[in-house]
Amino acid sequence: MQERLGLRDVEIWARRAIRDHLPEAHREFFATLPFVVAAARDDDERPWVTLLAGGEGLAGGEGFVTSPSPSRLHLAARPPAGDALEGALRAGADVGLLGIEPATRRRNRANGRITGTEGGIEIVVDQSFGNCAKHIRRRWWRHAPSHRPGEARRGEVLTSTARRLVEEADTFFIGSGHRPRGGEHAAFGMDASHRGGAPGFVEVEGPAELVFPDYWGNNLFNTLGNLELDPRVGLTFVDFASGGLLQLSGRAGVEALAARDSHADVGHRVRVAIERVVELPGALPLRWDDAPPPG
């Protein structure tokens, strides 16, 4: 995609920006987070995205992520009950992680492979890099008292509740990746990323189809590049008021709209044909507010 858009110089600086370990600042950042976004595949090789968190205390509070070494992360959490990735985050699985702090609009990525599940999830890091703060909506998290998740609902199309969440969203998380059978390569694996915009930037065009703009960013094309090689994709929308998750898995098509040297904000549009839907009411023990807590 970089070559097609005349962006051949990106690879030069990207090789310096993408590391094979976690810098100390990234290790410290992950250790302060109350949740982490994770992308992986289920047993049918479908990509999904979830948020890993926990109850008040160690899991889901500051310190639920630890980094024993620059190449390792340990997450003292597992997917919520009924989650599309429940049981899928096992040893050997590819995983893409996004650490994001909406209040400060800071985010870092770490991609690798799960090496164990004792006391949570052990991950060896293959790639680590930072991202800009563009399109991140400021929010402040808090623990939810008397947290009681609802029953998971599964289907193949958007319900009216799910459609409303998508149409009103200013944020969602996207998972992509590719791993051909046989061999190893630095580009193989999974990736988790953030997408944001004004409420309504995601358009629902039918019970099993949605479209969203892909704004110009750092030109790495982590997500769009993956989709060029493997159109399977996972999206997750968060109900920040209730802690609910809407997980979607399907296939994406990327439509080019403008050259990189144009003045347009949107370079591509992504159309997603939804194949599977999981609704998790109140799945997370966290809630988010649009203003910081008093004091």
ZILIN-V42342 format. One record per run of one state. SS is the DSSP state (a for helix, b for strand, c for the rest). FROM is the first residue (numbers start at 1). TO is the last residue. If there is no record, write none. Layout:
[[SS FROM TO] [SS FROM TO]]
//
This chain:
[[c 1 9] [a 10 17] [c 18 18] [b 19 19] [c 20 23] [a 24 30] [c 31 35] [b 36 41] [c 42 46] [b 47 52] [c 53 64] [b 65 69] [c 70 71] [b 72 75] [c 76 93] [b 94 101] [c 102 105] [b 106 116] [c 117 120] [b 121 131] [c 132 139] [b 140 143] [c 144 152] [b 153 155] [c 156 159] [a 160 168] [c 169 170] [b 171 178] [c 179 188] [b 189 196] [c 197 201] [b 202 206] [c 207 208] [b 209 215] [c 216 221] [a 222 229] [c 230 231] [b 232 239] [c 240 243] [b 244 256] [c 257 265] [b 266 280] [c 281 285] [b 286 289] [c 290 295]]
//
